[in-house]
Amino acid sequence: MALIPFLVDIFQDPIFSIVAVIGAFAVGLFQGIILGRAILVRFPRLQNHLKTVSITLFVLFLANAILSVPRFASPEKIELSNLSPTSPAELVSVLFLIFGMNTGFLTVLAISVTVMTFVILKFTDLRGIVKLFVFFFSSLLLILTGISRFTDLTPSTFEVLLYFLYQLGITIGILGGTIRKIKPKKLDLE
């Protein structure tokens, strides 16, 4: 069953499907550009090495997109009844299971990039509607991923496609947001 069952019938219509596909990619692209520009504003010295920074962030977010899509498509289910740790070692094991870090280095890399996105959001000077936009869509995906792990719901093929396009949009947006230097604001001395 899909994560959002009531939308399955709506997405059968080709017009809504096209709008959803374009919307998912556009939201990801816009979010990536915002994050890329915010990184350069927050850390202006990175502008001295734009190519290296752009390519490094592009590769990191591309790896995140590629590694997180299979995890989103078929999440490891967690049953709440099995989460009763009795010792500190079992508690650590349960935390690793909840955060998905028990499946290897590549999964930890994907989770690290996602956490890095939230850290960037915290330490950059995003304000108002832009910060709300980035926070809303990042939180929405975090909630959907949590629903897929703690319930019997599994994303449909179309939802996985939308997730991939969103991640691809962020990856391309990060590249687009960090490829050009930000000109310093001129001071008005009058």
Secondary structure, DSSP 8 states (H G I E B T S, - for coil): --SSTHHHHHTTSHHHHHHHHHHHHHHHHHHHHHHHHHHHHH-GGGGGGHHHHHHHHHHHHHHHHHHHHHHHHS-----GGG----SHHHHHHHHHHHHTGGG-HHHHHHHHHHHHHHHHHHHS---HHHHHHHHHHHHHHHHHHHHHHHSS----HHHHHHHHHHHHHHHHHHHHHHSS----------
